[in-house]
Amino acid sequence: MGLMADHFFGWSPIGLLIGVVLGFAAGSLNIVRAVKSMQN
């Protein structure tokens, strides 16, 4: 998605960086949820 935004809007690496950050945040949240469900 970030690469497509870069291509359509002419943003250099901004869309890619935003996508990487959002992906990292989503992955981290899923790990936290998995650990919490294993503790119960």
Helices and strands as residue ranges (DSSP letters): H 2-9, H 14-39
